């Protein structure tokens, strides 16, 4: 991920300029997201579909793709766009003024895992309860939770579970990579 613009811009300009619609905002800088592959897009749709199916049976929230989330890290403002996310309950406005309850990021070939882990740190600081970092090339998912020393690794024979956040959710990892 690299900065799209070098001059600092305001939050208002970021939110009103359609050229930044698929970009993140970090402390006055526009950060372009790496383009995902066909596999990335397919995984996002499958993950969203599985979560949507769960929420149809358990109407406790909604699934979103690339939802603009306004996060505060100390005095800094950041807008992050998780690939897929779940927000329990509802919200008003153009963007979520916190982190979603579940954030899913799918690694693109040019993404550094360290930068994606840093995003989850931002999410957890702003109230996220569960994170899934999907690694398409490895066919694995890193399961992250606030305060955990390290992520759990879920492979093709494993099943993701929603824990207390999404009770009863069982999502076979292999179903994301079909």
Backbone torsions as a table, in degrees:
resi	resn	phi	psi	omega
1	UNK	NA	133.2	180.0
2	UNK	-130.9	158.2	179.3
3	UNK	-69.9	137.5	178.5
4	UNK	-85.6	-36.4	-179.1
5	UNK	-127.9	146.1	-179.1
6	UNK	-96.5	-20.6	178.3
7	UNK	-85.8	142.5	179.1
8	UNK	-67.8	135.5	176.8
9	UNK	-122.7	163.1	-179.5
10	UNK	-83.3	160.3	175.0
11	UNK	-58.0	-40.9	-179.1
12	UNK	-60.8	-42.4	178.3
13	UNK	-65.7	-42.3	177.8
14	UNK	-57.4	-47.1	-176.2
15	UNK	-73.4	-24.0	-175.5
16	UNK	-98.1	-13.2	-177.0
17	UNK	-95.0	114.0	-176.9
18	UNK	-63.4	-19.6	177.3
19	UNK	-64.9	-20.0	-177.8
20	UNK	-101.8	8.4	-173.9
21	UNK	-56.0	-36.4	-179.0
22	UNK	-109.2	32.3	178.7
23	UNK	-121.5	157.2	173.9
24	UNK	-97.9	165.4	-178.2
25	UNK	-126.6	121.8	-179.2
26	UNK	-131.3	105.0	174.6
27	UNK	53.1	47.7	176.3
28	UNK	90.4	-4.6	179.8
29	UNK	-112.5	142.8	175.2
30	UNK	-85.9	130.0	179.5
31	UNK	-117.1	114.0	179.1
32	UNK	-74.9	142.1	178.2
33	UNK	-88.3	143.8	176.9
34	UNK	-66.4	142.2	179.1
35	UNK	-69.3	133.6	175.8
36	UNK	-81.4	164.0	177.5
37	UNK	-91.5	177.8	174.7
38	UNK	-57.8	-41.3	179.0
39	UNK	-62.6	-41.2	177.7
40	UNK	-58.0	-48.5	-179.0
41	UNK	-63.2	-41.6	-179.3
42	UNK	-64.6	-42.0	178.4
43	UNK	-63.7	-42.0	178.9
44	UNK	-60.0	-43.9	179.7
45	UNK	-65.7	-45.2	-179.0
46	UNK	-63.4	-43.2	179.4
47	UNK	-63.1	-47.4	178.4
48	UNK	-59.9	-41.4	179.4
49	UNK	-62.9	-46.0	-179.7
50	UNK	-62.3	-41.9	178.7
51	UNK	-68.3	-40.3	178.1
52	UNK	-62.7	-42.0	177.9
53	UNK	-59.9	-42.7	176.8
54	UNK	-61.0	-46.6	-176.1
55	UNK	-70.7	-22.1	172.8
56	UNK	-66.1	-34.4	178.8
57	UNK	-84.6	-23.6	-178.4
58	UNK	-131.6	81.8	-173.2
59	UNK	-72.3	75.4	-178.1
60	UNK	-115.2	1.5	-177.8
61	UNK	175.4	-160.5	-177.1
62	UNK	-142.7	157.1	177.7
63	UNK	-101.1	140.8	178.0
64	UNK	-135.3	152.4	172.9
65	UNK	-116.0	133.0	-179.6
66	UNK	48.9	44.4	176.3
67	UNK	-72.0	129.1	175.6
68	UNK	-71.1	122.9	-178.4
69	UNK	-121.8	118.9	179.3
70	UNK	-85.4	118.6	-177.2
71	UNK	-117.9	148.4	176.1
72	UNK	-116.1	126.8	175.0
73	UNK	-121.4	98.7	-172.0
74	UNK	62.1	-125.4	178.6
75	UNK	-90.6	1.0	-175.4
76	UNK	-92.6	147.5	175.8
77	UNK	-108.2	135.0	176.3
78	UNK	-134.4	143.3	169.3
79	UNK	-113.9	121.9	177.3
80	UNK	-113.4	153.4	-179.9
81	UNK	-128.3	84.9	178.8
82	UNK	-60.7	147.1	-179.4
83	UNK	-57.6	-44.9	177.7
84	UNK	-142.5	145.3	177.1
85	UNK	-153.4	162.0	174.6
86	UNK	-121.7	131.5	174.5
87	UNK	-115.6	117.3	174.9
88	UNK	-73.8	142.3	-177.2
89	UNK	76.4	-155.0	-179.7
90	UNK	-133.4	169.2	176.6
91	UNK	-148.1	158.4	178.3
92	UNK	-109.0	158.8	174.1
93	UNK	102.6	178.7	-176.0
94	UNK	-78.1	-22.9	-176.9
95	UNK	-148.8	162.8	178.1
96	UNK	-83.9	132.1	-178.1
97	UNK	-96.1	40.9	176.7
98	UNK	-173.3	-175.6	175.1
99	UNK	-85.5	149.9	171.7
100	UNK	-63.2	165.2	179.5
101	UNK	-73.6	-37.7	173.6
102	UNK	-123.2	126.8	176.5
103	UNK	-116.2	133.4	177.7
104	UNK	-121.6	124.6	173.5
105	UNK	-117.7	139.7	179.1
106	UNK	-115.3	121.4	-176.6
107	UNK	-68.3	126.3	170.5
108	UNK	-88.0	158.3	-176.3
109	UNK	-54.2	-32.2	-177.6
110	UNK	-91.9	0.0	-179.7
111	UNK	-79.9	134.4	171.5
112	UNK	-83.4	133.4	179.5
113	UNK	-58.6	-36.4	-179.0
114	UNK	-61.3	-37.9	179.6
115	UNK	-71.2	-33.1	176.8
116	UNK	-70.6	-39.3	176.2
117	UNK	-62.5	-37.8	177.7
118	UNK	-62.2	-36.8	176.1
119	UNK	-61.0	-42.2	179.6
120	UNK	-64.2	-32.6	174.4
121	UNK	-60.4	-43.8	175.7
122	UNK	-60.6	-45.4	-179.9
123	UNK	-60.0	-47.7	-177.0
124	UNK	-65.6	-37.2	176.8
125	UNK	-61.3	-24.6	-177.0
126	UNK	-109.3	22.6	168.8
127	UNK	103.7	-1.3	177.0
128	UNK	-61.4	141.9	-177.4
129	UNK	-106.3	-21.5	-175.7
130	UNK	-153.1	138.5	178.5
131	UNK	-132.1	139.6	174.0
132	UNK	-121.2	121.1	174.7
133	UNK	-106.8	107.6	-175.6
134	UNK	-89.8	127.4	-179.5
135	UNK	-111.2	93.7	-173.9
136	UNK	-58.4	-42.6	-176.1
137	UNK	-67.8	-29.1	-178.9
138	UNK	-93.5	-10.0	-175.2
139	UNK	55.1	44.7	178.4
140	UNK	-136.0	165.6	175.4
141	UNK	-129.4	129.3	171.5
142	UNK	-90.4	123.3	179.7
143	UNK	-99.1	118.9	-176.9
144	UNK	-114.9	142.9	175.9
145	UNK	-136.5	152.3	-179.3
146	UNK	-58.7	134.4	175.5
147	UNK	79.8	-5.9	179.2
148	UNK	-71.6	142.2	-179.1
149	UNK	-67.3	-35.5	179.1
150	UNK	-153.2	158.8	-179.7
151	UNK	-74.1	156.4	169.9
152	UNK	-86.7	145.0	178.8
153	UNK	-104.7	122.7	177.7
154	UNK	-111.0	123.1	-179.1
155	UNK	-101.4	-173.9	-174.6
156	UNK	-58.9	-26.8	180.0
157	UNK	-91.5	0.7	-177.0
158	UNK	-98.0	167.7	178.4
159	UNK	-126.8	129.8	174.5
160	UNK	-77.4	142.6	177.3
161	UNK	-127.9	150.7	-175.0
162	UNK	-84.2	-4.3	179.5
163	UNK	54.2	-147.7	-179.9
164	UNK	-70.5	-23.2	-179.1
165	UNK	-68.1	-48.3	-179.5
166	UNK	-128.8	75.2	-173.5
167	UNK	-57.2	133.0	177.5
168	UNK	86.9	-8.5	178.6
169	UNK	-68.4	126.2	175.5
170	UNK	-132.0	112.9	-176.5
171	UNK	-123.7	105.0	178.1
172	UNK	-61.3	129.0	-179.7
173	UNK	-56.3	-41.5	-178.2
174	UNK	-58.1	-29.1	-178.8
175	UNK	-68.1	-17.9	178.0
176	UNK	-79.8	-20.4	-172.8
177	UNK	-111.3	15.1	-179.0
178	UNK	-66.6	NA	NA
